[in-house]
């Protein structure tokens, strides 16, 4: 925001503003970070997330998919209406830096809220490093 003043030294004062607009559908946590993992993985590792739509007309998740072949995701409905558990899994034998986006497709009436993105991050070290 730029505010004009009567000051000769500061005729315009800039005030930074930060806003975070949330939709009706929310993901928690907003990122699944596994951090540093000893590898290569002999078994898959999993991380949880929750999708909720507390509004008057809860949305349904139609599908989840990962853009990285080392990362899988699946969802299940929770007992509480409008809540889903998302299970993110890094596959066995994965190594290196893992970056993925899990796309969550819903039946939300607003096209801009039909697809949500859950970032996934991990660094899998090599045992011989």
N, C-alpha and C positions, 0 to 999 in steps of 0.2 A: 504494500500500500504506500503510495506517495502522498505525503501531507505537505501542503504549502504553508509556510510560516511567514511572519512579518520580520524575521531575523535577517540581517544582512549577511551574517556569517553562515547561516544554514537556511537558505530560502526554501529548500525542500528536504524533508526528512523521510527516509525510506524505512518502513516498518515491515520486516519479513513476516509472512504468515504461512503456517503449515496446516494443511487440512488432510484428514484421512477419512475418505468417504467409504463407508461399509454398506454393502448390499444386504438384502434380507437373508442371504445364505452366507454362513460363516464357516471358516476352516480353522481348527485349532489343533496343534500349533500351525502357524502360517508357513513353516518350513520344517521338513524332516531332515535333521542333520545327524548323521551317525558319528561324525568326528573322525578321529584316527582309529583304524581297526587293523590288528595284525592279520596278515594274509599270507598266501592266498586263502580264501575262505574254504573251510572244509565242510561247513554247513551254512545255509542261508542265514542272514541276520534280518530281523524285522523291526520296524518302527511303526508306532501307532499315530493316527490322527482322527479327528472327529469332525464331521460335517453336520451343521445344525441349521434349521430354518424355523426359528421360533414364532414366525408370523401366524396369522389366522388361517392361512392355507399352506401347510407344509409342502415342500417340494420332495420329489422322489429322485433318487439317483438312478440313472438308466445304465450307465457304464463308467468304468475307469480304465485308463490305458496309460502306459508309459512310453515316452519317446526314446528310451534307452533300453536296448535288449538285455542289459545286466540288471534291470530293475523291473519287478512285477508289482502289481497292485490289485487288491480285491476289496470289495465292500460288503458289509452286512448291516441289516437294519437292527437298530437297538429298540428296546421295549418302549422307550420314550418316543412319542410321535414326532416325526420330523428330524430325528437324529440317526446318523449312520456312523459306523466304525469303518475306518479305512486302514487296511494293513498294507504297508509298503515293505517289500522284501528285496534285498540285494541277493542275487543268486550265488550259489556255491561256485567256487573257483574264480570269482571276480577279483580283479586286481586293479591297482592304479587309482586315479582320480575319477570318481563317479559323479557325474552331474546328470540329473534327469528332471523332467517335468511330467508329473502325473496329471493328466487331464481328466477332470471329473465332469461328466455330462449329466445334467439334470433336466427335469421337465418344467422348469421355471417359465412363467408366462412372458417374462422380459428376456428378449434374445441376448442382451448383454450379460445376463446372469445365468444363462443356460450352461455355459462351460466355465469351470473354475480351474485354476492351475495351482498345484501343490509342488513347489520346488523340493528336490531331494539332493542331498550332498553327502559324500563320504570320501575319505582317503584310505585306501587299503594298501598297507605297506607290504613289501615282499619280505618273506622270512629270511632271505639271504642278504638283505641290505644292512 
